[in-house]
Amino acid sequence: MEFFNAATLQTLLLAAAGTLGYWARDVPGLFIGWLKRFFISSLTVDSRDTFVFGAMVEYLDSHPGLRNSNQFTAHSVRRGHEYQSIDDDLRIGQVPRAYRSPAEGLHFFRAANRWMFMRREITVTQSVLERITLSHFGRSPDFLRDFLRLAIAQRVAREHDTLSVYIPDPLEGGEWKRARVVSRKPLSSVVLKAGQAEDLLADLQRFFAGRERYNALGIPWRRGYLLYGPPGTGKTSLVAALASEVGLNVCTFSLASPIVTDEKVHTLLAAVPQRSLLLIEDVDAFFQQRKAAHTRVQLSFSGFLNALDGVATQEGTVLFMTTNHPEKLDPALIRAGRIDKKVELGLTDHDQLRRLYLKFHNDVQAAEVFANAHATEGLAPAAVQELLMQQVGLEQIPPAPH
């Protein structure tokens, strides 16, 4: 009995020792985890959240503490305020430049008199996932919250200063890609007949303010506009100015594009980037090209209508369609519920001519003379602007820097 008790005790001691040894193996990791939990605050963002992650990358790229890092990666598009690409440089004759960003790995830097460390990781599987973790000594999360808030504020300020134009990318199966970024233009830069631009802006603002009313009535929260008139009357410029005024970007595509199919148009309408309106230009060309023998149009009319009315189309969608020939449009396309407001942008009247002149010359009397001289010529605003630019003299416009 004593032997059995001794053997049992020995077995128990060995089991306890093994358990203790197995547990002790994790002690360093547990200790480090405990230190992190009580003495280090961390913030992690990853590329699945395109807005927050993009805002953080832009902010870190421009942060003074990381600007002179000797471990960096290069990319062809500056993500900061200028948002310029190598393609843009080549287009205006500048020497192409690449832009730097902190590379994969660990980086130490100072922010607001506090030491921080950033770890940047990239995981490649079926897709690319990028993760950034920011840490500092201290338990309070307030500093990291403020750091994130500043990053988002910088991104929002840049977005409000610029207008992004998205198009379907043929290399990525037609997914939206940012084609270019331009400065936002005020509504006053588009000279239409008196009150037209202001009426459209007020209608848009009422639409965005009326979401609860739409929901209460059980009506889809969408708005459609048709802008029609001769070429050069400012249809596209008006859409860009309206988007600028309400803080939206522009997504545009052609119904006649061979990459826009019945299936793809559903995807495009469902995946319009946030804070964007949809612009479909020259919709009459779609009907003309569908009838041509050599047509490459892949989209059916019924497929497009189904996509417009489909449940996948996002709530809050704003659609602008433009045409030079409204009489060529199928009535089903522009019926109430699909197109809520139709606006004709015509040739210039006397008041437009006068206000266009005042954009170039601050001379009220000369503006009246100019308007009287051209009032009966039936000029489009684009033609008037070209005439006024010639009067100003293109030699006065400085060349692009090299």
N, C-alpha and C positions, 0 to 999 in steps of 0.2 A: 504493500500500500504506500509505503514511504517512497519506494522507487517510482511508482506510478505518479505520485504527486510531484516528485522532483522532475520527472520527464515532462509532465504536463506544464510545470512551471517554466522549464527550459524552453519548451515549444512556444509558450505564451510570450516569454521574453524575446525569443528570436523573431516572432511575428510582430511584436511591438517595435523591435529594433528596425525591422524591415520597413514597417509603416513609417516610422520616424525618419528613416533614411530617404524613403521615397518622397515624403513631405518636405524634408530639408532641401531636396534637390530644387524645389520650386521657391525656396525662401528668397534668393536674390531677386527673382522676377517679381515675387509678391511685394518685396520691400521697395523695389523701384516703382511698381504700380502704386503702392501706398504713398510714396514721395510725390509722384505725379498728381495723385488725387488731392493731396492736401497742400502742396506747395507750388503747383504749376497749373495755369489755366491754358486751355487750348481751344482753337476754333478750326473746324475743317469744312472746306467747300470742295465740290467736285464738278466735273464738266457736264454732268447730267442736268444741272440747273444752269442753263446757258446765260441767264441774265446775271445772277449773283456771281457765278464763277467768272464771267467775262468782266464784270465790274471789278472784282478783286485783282484779276491779272492786269488790267489797265492801271489800276492804282499802284500796284507793286512795281510795274514797269517804270512808272514815273516817280517812284518814291526816292528821295535823296539818299536814303540809307542803302539802297540797292542799286543805284544808278551806275556806280563804278565797280560792280561785282566783276571779279575775274573769272567767274564760272557762269557762262551765259549761253543761251541759244539764240539763233537769228531767225527772223521771219520776214516775209516780204511786205507785210501790211502793218503800218503803225496803228496800234489800237487806241492811241490817245486822241486828243482833241482834233489834230489835223486829219487823222484817218486817211492817210495817203498811202498808195501802194506803188510798187515798182512799175506797174502798168501805167499809173498816172504820171510818174516821172518820165517814162519813155514818150508818152503822148504829148507832153509839152516840151520835150527836148532837154530835160534835165538829166544829169548823170544819176543812174539808179542807185538807191541807197537801201541797205537792209537795216532792220531795227532789232535791237537787243532786248532780251528778256532773261531773268534769272533762270539758270538751267536746272535740270533734275538734280536732286540731292539736297544737302543741308546748307543753309545760309544764315549768318548772324548779322543783325543790323540794329541800329538804334532808331527809335521812334518816340518823339515827345519825351526825351531824356530817359528812356527805358530800353533795356536790352531785350530784343526779341529774336527768336529763331524760327525760320521757315523751312519746312520740308516739302519738296515738290516731287511727286511720284507719278509715273505714267505706266499704266498696265495695258498691254495689247493682247486681246483675245479675239473674239469675233468683231469687237469694236474697240475703239481707243478710249480708255477712261483715264482722265487726269485728275489728280487730287492735290490740294494744297492745304497744309496744316500749319497754322500760326500758333506759337506758344510764347509765354512769358512767365517769369517767376511772380507768384502771387495768386491768391485764391479768388479774388474778386473778378467777375466776368465783365465788369463795366468797361475796362480799357479796350478789350477785344470787341465789345458791342459798339463802342465809339469808332473803332478802327473800321469795322464793317460799314457803319453808317456813313462815314466819310467816303469810303470807296463807292457806295451806292449813290451818294449825292453827286460825286464827280461824274459818274456814268450818266445819271439823269440830266445833269447840266449839259453834258456833251450831246445827249440825244435830243434835248430841246433846241440846241443850237444847230443841229444838222438834220437833214432829211435823208433817210436811207431808201434806196430803190431796190426792190427784190424782183428777180425774174426766175423762171424755172431753169434749172441747171441740166443741160442735156447729158452731161457726163455722170450725173448722180441720179439718173432715172427720173428727172423732172422735178426733184425736190427744190424748194425755194433756196436761192442763194443771193447774197447781197452783191448787186452788180456795181453800184456806185453810191457815193455819199456826197451830197451837195449841201450848201448852206440853205437854211430855211428862208423862204421869201415871204415878205408881208403881203397881205391881201391888197394893199394900196399899190403894189407894183403891177397888178393886172388891171388895166383900164377898160372896163366894160361899160355898157349903158348904165345910166344912173340907177343905183339901188340893186342891180342884179347880184353882184358879189355879196353885198351885205345881206340880202334876202336869203341866199344859199347858206351863208355862215350861220345866220340865226336859225334856219331850219335844222342844220346839223347839230347845233348846240341844244335845241329842244329835243332832238332825237336822243342824244346821249343823256340828257337829264330825265328822260321819260321812261326809263327801264321798268320801274315799278308799275307804271300805268299800262305798259304793254303786257306785263305779266298778269295784271288784274283782269285785263280784257281777253287773255288767252291768245294774243296775237304774237307771232314770231317777232323778236326784237331785231329787225333788220330794216335797212333803208336802201332804196335804189334810185339812182338819178340817171337821166339821159341828157347829155349835152349834145346839141346838134347845130350845124351851121357850116358855112363854107370853110375851106382850109385857111389857116392863119388867123382865126378869130379868137384864139386864146383858150381853147378847150383844155388842152393838157396843162398849160400854165395855171389855169384856174384851179384844177385839181391839186396841183402841187402847192399853191398858195393856201387853199382851204385846209389841206393836210398840215401845213405849217402852223396855221392859226390854232388848230385844235390839238396839236402835238402828236400827230400820227405820221407813220411812214407809208410808203406806197408799194403795193405789190401789183405788177402788171404782166399780162401775157396776151398772146394772140390766139384767138380761137382757131385760126388756120394753121397754127404751128403743128408740124408732124409729130412732135413729142406729146401733144395734148390729145389724149384718147378719152373715150367714155369713162374708162376706169380711172385714169390719171386726173381728170377734172374733179372728180369727187375728192381725191386725196388733196389736191391743191386748195380747194375751197375749205376743207376741214383743217388744213395745216397753215392757214394764213398766220404769219408771225404776229405776236401780240402788238397792240397799238399800231395797227396798219389798216388802211383801206385798200379796196381792190379796184384796179383800173383796167378796163378792157377797151382798147382803142380801136376805132375803125371797124365796128362790128359788121357794117355792111359788106366789108371785104370777105367775111366768112361765107355769106350767102352767095356771093359772086364766085368765089373759088370752089365751092362745093359743086357748082354746075360745070366747071371746066373739065375738059377731057383729061388733062394732064395733072389733075389735082392730087396733092399729097395730104389733103385734109383727112385726119383720122377720127375727128370728133363728129358725132351725129347731132342733129338739132335736138332730138328728143333726149339724148344723153346729157346735153348741156342744160336743158330745162329741168330735167330730173335732179341734176346736181344743184342748181339754184334753189330748188324747192326742198331738197333733201334734209333729213334730220341731222346729217353730219355737218352741214354748214353752220359755222359758229354763230352763236348769239352775239349781237352787237356788230354784225357784219355790215359795212357800208360799201356799196357797189356803185361805181361810176362807169357808165358806158358812153363812148363818144362815136359820132358818125357824121360824115359829110352829106349823107343821103338817107334821111329818115324814111323816105317813101319806099326804100328797098328792104326795110326791116319787116320781118314776119310779125303781124299783130300780136301773136301769142307771146313773143319775147318781151314786149313793152306794155303788156296789160297791167292793170292795177294789181298790186301785190308783189309784182316783180320790179316794176318801175313806178315809184311813187311820185316823182316830180320830173317834169320835162322842161328844159330851159333852152331857148334858142339864143345862140350867140351869133349875131349878124354882123354885117359890115358897119363901118364907123358912121356915127351921126355927128352933127355939129359939136355937141358937148364932148363926145369922146375925142374928137380931133383937137379940141382946145386943151383938154386935160393931158392928152399925150404930148402935146407941144410943151406944156408946162413941166413935164418930167425932165426935159432937156434944157429948157431956157426959162428963167424966172422973169418973164416979160408978158404981162397980162394983155397988153394991147397987141403985141406981135402974135400972141396965141389966137386972138380973135381974128386977125387978118389971115393967119394960116388956116383956121377952120373955115372961114368964108371961101377961101380959094379952092379948097379941096372937098367941100361938103357934097358936091354933086358927082364926084368921081367914083363912088362906090368902092372905096379902098378897105381892105382888111386891116385890122390893127397891126399885124406883122409887117405889112407893106408900108404903113405909115411910120412904124418904128425904124425900118430900114432907111426910109427917106430922111428921117430926122438924124439918124446916125451919120449919113453921108453929109448932111449939112454941118453937123458938129465937126466932122473930119476925123477919119480913122487914124490919121497921123497923130492925133492927140491922145490916143489910147496907148499906154506904155506896153512894149513887148513883154512876153513871158521871160522871166529871169533864166539864165543859163548857168 
